[in-house]
Amino acid sequence: MEAAGLMNHFPCLVIRGICDYSDSHKNKEWQGYAAMVAAAYAKDLLYQIAPNRVEAEKKIGDILSDLHEVAEEHRDVAKEHRDIAKEHLLKSVRLGIFCVF
């Protein structure tokens, strides 16, 4: 469940260490072992990926920079939209179109 939201936004692989049943039987004694096995599996899986495929991917810093620019543009558009709506409301009040009874 921890990665459910993550998987909706971009393709990814989730590796989890599971140490209990899916019912009320919880067992914290195996939690460390499950985490170690999941980490070992993830490490081994990463060794299977060719380094040139990793180098060809876009760097996270570039992605975040692009995201920052999009967020800034979104803020500008939202502010402009609010300003237009406010101006429209003020014009309506000045013309007497907007009346409160």
Secondary structure, 3 states (H helix, E strand, C coil): CCCHHHHCCCCCCCCCCCCCCCCCCCCHHHHHHHHHHHHHHHHHHHHCCCHHHHHHCCCHHHHHHHHHHHHHHHHHHHHHHHHHHHHHHHHHHHHCCCCCC
